[in-house]
């Protein structure tokens, strides 16, 4: 952290009476010059340096007093997407050299800032990159930028507080003398993607040694001003950076457009100065015209903002929706013979959904077709899966399968809940008996039920999907549910299991989710014995796969969980493996390949809610 009187390059930049004016959006300008978003902007430092230099010059001509290097994504993980992971130092060096040459040609005293963005991968436990790996990647980029001669560093557009902290720590380990600005972005509810408040972010970044605390990207100038005031109230002695987007983007004719114009930014530049910002610039959608307007605005007297603009109350609906009464994506993919990959997720125990949404986003990136939202697993109190399913679908565009236990629900509630699910566009239903309350948080809670699973399947498919309720009264229009049932492929009583299964099929079940299996040969023998002449059951099977985490986990499942038998050779493999996690993933992959010939897909159950494990398996399938 900069000490009083210490004249680092960053301290000098903050020493003036007026805030330091930064440049605007490099990415927006490059796209306006014809560079596609699928191209590697950082590689342009090597392949099209004149284009990058043109953007730098435009911002200097507009009055910018500092330039960011074109290195936002120049880390090993983002560059690996373009096969450039071995050229981290070269691309960062070129970015610094380019910006410096433009500055020298301007004959002005301009600060050169090394730009560092997020790694582009999720960190454990919501991703598969460990914290030490993240710090190593940041250190590699930081070292390249410092050796190339930047004045100070800006970590910007981070959504994960833990990730940006690793970046700050890496910078301090490489060179404690180089100034560090750490900037995060916020969702429309004024929290980070993982749920951190502005106050929490400000305190954490200050405690980790960030010289300047920043806010960038996010919703636009109004939100920036609101968050800046909250941060300053929490940590009043810190300097602050503000770099807003030009409002919320929209896509028009294949182009990304931003609504906030230069004059609007001129007013807010003054408001940011009044609120205590020491560095001001522009993020996505801002152009040299915005920077020129901010320059002019900062040269004029302050203005009076009576109140902060009200927060946007409406939830962000930018994610894809699954509205409509046509086939669900799950039903369409099963009908087309696509191999399904779905993952079980447990709702949160409290109000916070940020961690679940982050994990679900990771599963989307890995290629999951949908996620199964459990209902009070192990009879533990959790948020309603109806709400979770709806939020996941609206925020991420990821289709869900709602677990619908019959236990604990009378006929009135069952039907009301079905109507609620359909109104929330949740139309994949997995019907199950549910766990007895005696094993959970509230052992004395009511445990009765009016319908068994086969009866609920019949109610869904032969009543609601025909437009009538249990009593035959019309419900307005038919629902369009896609209903699944449970099946044990390695049961103690095979005859009884298949009898119940056929009752569910006769009621209209569309698919079956099975218990986790570790003996695919035994499961296939069950199918061939009780299937049709082709050796198949009458409905698609999505087979349960539970990755093993270590030998203790395997022993617990084998010895304490009814219905699960793990062969000795798998137990031995887990015991002898040096890397238990990797061996568990390897075994899960082998099981998946063994069930592929007769299964319609796999239903992955994360061990200890380690969604990074299931994401790795999905990518390997």
Buried (B, 14 or more C-beta within 10 A) or exposed (E): BBEEEEEBBBBBBBEEEEBBBBBBBBBBBBBEBEBEEEBBBBBBBBEBBEBBBBBBBBBBEBBBBBBBBBBBBBBBBBBBEBEBBEBBBBBBBBBBBBBBEBBEEBEEEBBBBBBBBBBBBBBBBBBBBBBEBBBBBBBBBBBBBBBBEBBBBBBBBBBBBBBBBBBBBBBBEBEEEBBBBBBBBBBBBBBBBBBBBBBBBBBBBBEBBBBBBBBBBBBBBBBBBBBBBBBBEBBEEBBBBBBBBBBBBEEEEEEBEBEBBBEBBBBBBBBBBEBBBBBBBBBBBBBBBBBBBBBBBBEEEEEEBEEBEEEBEEEEEEBEEBEEEEBBBBBEBBEEEBBBBBBBBBBBEEEEBBBBBBBBBBBBBBEBBBBBBBBBBEBBEBBBBBBBBBBBBBBBEBBBBBBBBBBBBBBEEBBEBBBBBBEBBBBBBBBBEBBBBEEBEEEEEEBEBBBBBBBBBBBBBEBBBEEBBBEEEEBEEBBBBBBBBBBBBBBEEBEEBBEBBBBBBEBBBBBBBBBBBBBBEEBBBBBBEBBEEEEEBEBBBBBBBBBBBBBEBBBEBBEEEEEBEBEEEBBEBBBEBEEBBEBBBBBBBEBBEBBBEBBBBBBBBBBEBBBBBBBBBBEEB
